[in-house]
């Protein structure tokens, strides 16, 4: 498949739209239950306690208990449904991202740091997962609660509602200030943590060299500088958080005090009831709690937003060796290889690695490419394997341009021995049969004998069933 240039969050969640819709219905029910409690308190105070009606008070208390129990069941169902849907969605995203990484050509891996690639699959995906599973639900509940509280306040008493609404402009200004400063900090922090991961991966991979040349202290100092840069950015973001969140709390206390002051004056003049004032005080707390929750969700949202943008950029990255519109099937090959006026430049290189190269290798012919370092010997092999496409000219096998062939079928008929042996975790048999997993034990042994490796493999503790370990580290360099 080609790169998904139309990838968006909506396209990702569209297959899960019905479970998400059901979760939103449960979230709305949860919000309604929370908004009902202050209204029931008002009813109990004004029509139960004030009127000294025990039966009505018990009825209201029973309804409130039923609402609380129903809200518990709804909240539990909502948490289960959003968690399950979120895990399925993130599984889809991880597989989609990994498949794209498998499709991308060598040029992507040669220009991108390994740690940055790992960050896409771990930190970015996890940030999006955390937001979709918890942050999104919290945000929806908070928004619905804010709207519901405002409606209830104006229905109960317009004058007291306006007292609370008067604090909103201050809250909006504070939120705009917070976002203007925190968004760049979150974006920079994600880039810094990618650099930290890249440095960590490089140091772990080269720990033998580091220890052999007594450079451990130097490596630690370099890593410390990367980690310090990341820490400084996160601390800057935390300073904004430490200013904004307490201010929202302070604003809620000011609003509650203002409502109490105005409400007490109106209560003494008997223009409102005690139940309305108590309900208002409860609603003030209910109003500012979602604001604080939204502020806390904002951190998760920013990290998810940055992660989604980086994942989108990855999924939209085109392959350097795109498939033909109508790829030709590849049957048995005679083995003629021809480079016709091939010029090739690596991305960002000032000069071409190959320039106007014409070369023909007949079927069955053995060819050795000899030259100084950087002359382009490995580049020729990469072009023949179609890890890259030439900048100009054509690479042909049996007279067919490689760009017109089915790439998967072509590589199944191609044997490539890399300069550096890389073995995946598994057994010796798995390593030999990597290109043909369906090969029988006899075929695997025949392949080992053909290259003179059978005696060495037979001498291992478990022969062909010996586990090679990560990157083949259980074997010596010669055995690999």
Buried (B, 14 or more C-beta within 10 A) or exposed (E): EEBBEEBEBEEBBEEBEEBBEBBBEBBBBBBBBBBBBBBBBBBBBBBBBEEEBEEBBEBBEEBBEEBEEBBEEBBEBBBEBBBBBBEEBBEBBBEBBEEBBEBBBBBBEEEBBBBBBBBBBEBBBBBBBBBBBBBBBBBBBBBBBBEBBBEBBBEBBEEBBEBBBEBBEBBEEBBEBBBEBBBBBBBBBBBBBBBBBBBBBBBEEBEEEBEEEEBEEEBEEBBEEBBEBBBEBBEBBEEBBEEBBEBBBEBBEEBBEBBBEBBEEBBEEEEBBBBBBBBBBBBBEBBBBBBBBBBBBBBBBBBBBBBBEBBBEBBEBEBBBBBEEEBEEBEEBEEBBBBBEBBBBBEEEEEBBBBEBEBEBEEEEEEEEEEEEEEBBBBBBBBBBBBBBBBEBBBBBBEBBBBEBBBEBBBEEBEEEEEEBEBEBBBBBBBBBEEEEEBEEEEBBEBBEEEEBBEBBEEBEEBBEBBBEEBBEBBEEEBB
